[in-house]
């Protein structure tokens, strides 16, 4: 019971710390203070793709801010170079232009535009979105039949967006979990699907953990097929 509470607390704290007033941003899973290298190793994306995703998010956000400043509230989340854009903008023209800006960033494969034409959300709404994201992450960690690191979670105006490289079974299971989280109004799946054979190959190619002097486990980044 104590272990489960600790996992839940870690996930909630991680979401709160990372968002810091910018609700809707995707949050990674936190497992007992695991090092960044270990996190990259157990992600289903290659290490290179993970870096590309971070670069896409940074460049997209910078270009959007350069064009619109604080006139819009936009969150950019990239997973395997597929980019989800959420938030609020003032006009349909701004919505379309922001999609073009993101699509023009190097290495972007596709853009899922979920921007709403409406006033920007309040701080209270964004805080609530952060809390929902934390609860969803904690629920994924507690699910024994899922790899929580295979998912990115974004919450915008109580709607949960799920991203990741997953099988149909994993997608259905994560969707069911999200629908059971208090406060979630809808669940939107932005997955890329793997076959069971694809997943088996990924698992087989994953290097065995190496025990360090401090007793922690680490592994080198692996490449997906």
C-alpha positions in Angstrom: 0.0 0.0 0.0 2.9 2.4 0.9 4.7 1.7 -2.4 1.5 2.4 -4.4 1.0 5.7 -2.5 4.6 6.7 -3.1 4.3 6.0 -6.9 1.1 8.1 -7.0 2.7 10.9 -5.1 5.8 11.0 -7.4 3.6 11.1 -10.5 1.4 13.9 -9.1 4.5 15.9 -8.0 6.2 15.5 -11.3 3.2 16.8 -13.2 2.9 19.8 -11.0 6.6 20.6 -11.1 6.9 20.3 -14.8 3.9 22.3 -15.8 4.4 25.2 -13.5 1.4 27.1 -14.7 1.5 25.8 -18.3 -1.1 23.1 -18.1 -1.5 20.6 -20.9 2.2 19.9 -21.4 3.1 16.2 -21.7 4.6 14.7 -18.6 7.1 11.8 -18.4 6.7 9.0 -15.9 8.9 9.1 -12.8 10.0 5.8 -11.3 11.9 6.2 -8.1 14.2 9.0 -9.4 15.4 7.0 -12.4 18.2 8.7 -14.3 17.6 10.3 -17.7 19.8 7.7 -19.4 17.8 4.9 -17.9 14.5 6.6 -19.0 15.8 6.9 -22.6 16.8 3.3 -22.6 13.3 2.0 -21.8 11.5 4.4 -24.1 10.2 2.6 -27.3 11.6 5.5 -29.4 15.3 5.5 -30.3 17.5 7.9 -28.3 17.9 10.0 -31.5 14.1 10.2 -32.0 13.6 11.3 -28.4 16.1 14.2 -28.9 14.4 15.1 -32.2 11.0 15.2 -30.4 12.4 17.6 -27.7 13.9 19.8 -30.4 10.7 19.9 -32.3 8.8 21.0 -29.3 11.3 23.7 -28.5 11.5 25.1 -32.0 7.8 25.0 -32.5 7.1 26.8 -29.3 9.7 29.4 -30.0 8.3 30.1 -33.5 4.7 30.3 -32.3 5.7 32.7 -29.5 7.7 34.7 -32.0 4.6 35.0 -34.2 1.9 35.5 -31.6 3.5 36.2 -28.3 1.0 35.9 -25.4 -2.0 36.3 -27.6 -2.5 32.5 -27.8 -2.2 29.6 -25.4 -0.6 26.7 -27.3 1.1 23.5 -26.1 3.2 21.5 -28.5 3.9 17.8 -27.8 5.9 15.6 -30.1 6.2 11.8 -30.0 8.0 9.9 -32.6 8.0 13.1 -34.7 4.2 13.2 -34.8 3.2 16.5 -33.2 0.0 17.2 -31.2 -0.9 20.9 -30.9 -3.4 21.8 -28.2 -4.7 25.0 -26.5 -6.7 28.0 -27.5 -6.4 30.7 -30.2 -8.4 33.7 -31.1 -9.3 33.0 -34.7 -9.6 30.2 -37.2 -6.8 31.9 -39.2 -4.4 31.7 -36.3 -5.3 28.0 -35.8 -4.4 27.3 -39.4 -1.3 29.4 -39.4 0.1 27.7 -36.2 -0.4 24.3 -37.8 1.7 25.5 -40.8 4.4 26.8 -38.5 4.7 23.5 -36.7 4.5 21.5 -39.9 7.5 23.6 -41.2 9.8 22.6 -38.3 12.5 20.2 -39.3 11.8 16.5 -38.8 8.1 16.8 -38.2 6.2 14.0 -39.9 2.6 15.0 -39.2 0.6 17.4 -37.1 -2.6 16.7 -35.2 -4.2 20.1 -34.7 -6.5 20.1 -31.6 -6.5 23.9 -31.1 -9.8 25.4 -30.1 -10.9 28.9 -31.3 -11.9 30.4 -28.0 -10.5 32.5 -25.1 -7.5 31.2 -23.3 -8.2 29.0 -20.3 -7.9 30.3 -16.8 -5.1 29.4 -14.3 -7.7 27.4 -12.4 -8.5 25.3 -15.4 -4.9 24.7 -16.2 -4.1 23.7 -12.7 -7.0 21.2 -12.9 -5.6 19.8 -16.2 -2.2 19.4 -14.5 -3.9 17.4 -11.7 -5.7 15.2 -14.1 -2.5 14.5 -15.9 -0.8 13.5 -12.7 -3.6 11.2 -11.7 -3.5 9.6 -15.2 0.3 9.1 -15.0 -0.1 7.5 -11.5 -2.8 5.2 -12.8 -0.5 4.1 -15.7 2.3 3.4 -13.3 0.0 1.3 -11.1 -1.3 -0.8 -14.1 0.7 -4.0 -14.0 0.0 -5.0 -17.6 1.3 -1.7 -19.2 4.6 0.0 -19.6 3.9 3.5 -18.4 7.0 4.8 -20.2 5.3 4.0 -23.5 2.8 6.8 -23.1 2.7 10.5 -23.2 -0.3 12.2 -21.5 -1.6 15.7 -22.3 -4.7 17.2 -20.7 -6.4 20.2 -22.1 -9.8 21.5 -20.7 -10.4 18.1 -19.0 -9.8 16.2 -22.2 -7.0 13.6 -22.0 -4.8 13.0 -25.1 -2.8 9.8 -25.2 0.3 9.4 -27.4 2.7 6.6 -27.8 3.9 3.5 -29.7 1.6 0.8 -28.5 -0.3 -2.3 -29.4 -4.1 -2.3 -29.9 -4.4 -4.1 -26.5 -2.3 -1.4 -24.8 -4.3 1.4 -26.4 -7.6 -0.1 -25.3 -6.3 -0.6 -21.7 -4.9 2.9 -21.4 -8.1 4.4 -22.8 -10.1 2.4 -20.3 -7.9 3.7 -17.5 -8.2 7.3 -18.7 -12.0 7.1 -18.8 -12.0 6.0 -15.2 -10.0 9.0 -13.9 -12.2 11.5 -12.1 -12.7 14.8 -14.0 -11.9 13.5 -17.5 -14.5 14.7 -20.0 -13.2 12.7 -23.0 -10.2 10.7 -24.2 -8.5 11.3 -27.5 -6.1 8.7 -28.8 -3.1 9.9 -30.9 -1.3 6.6 -31.0 0.9 4.9 -33.5 0.2 1.2 -33.5 2.6 -1.7 -33.2 1.8 -5.4 -33.9 2.6 -7.9 -31.2 5.5 -9.1 -33.4 6.9 -5.5 -33.5 6.7 -5.3 -29.7 8.3 -8.7 -29.3 11.3 -7.6 -31.5 11.6 -4.4 -29.5 11.7 -6.3 -26.3 14.2 -8.8 -27.6 16.5 -6.0 -28.7 16.5 -4.2 -25.4 19.8 -4.6 -23.6 19.9 -6.2 -20.1 20.2 -3.7 -17.3 23.7 -3.1 -15.9 24.1 -2.7 -12.1 26.1 0.3 -11.1 28.2 0.7 -8.0 25.4 2.6 -6.3 23.1 -0.3 -6.8 20.9 1.4 -9.4 20.1 -0.2 -12.7 20.9 1.4 -16.1 21.0 0.4 -19.7 22.3 1.8 -22.9 19.8 3.4 -25.4 18.4 0.9 -27.9 17.2 1.2 -31.4 13.7 0.2 -32.5 13.4 -1.9 -35.7 
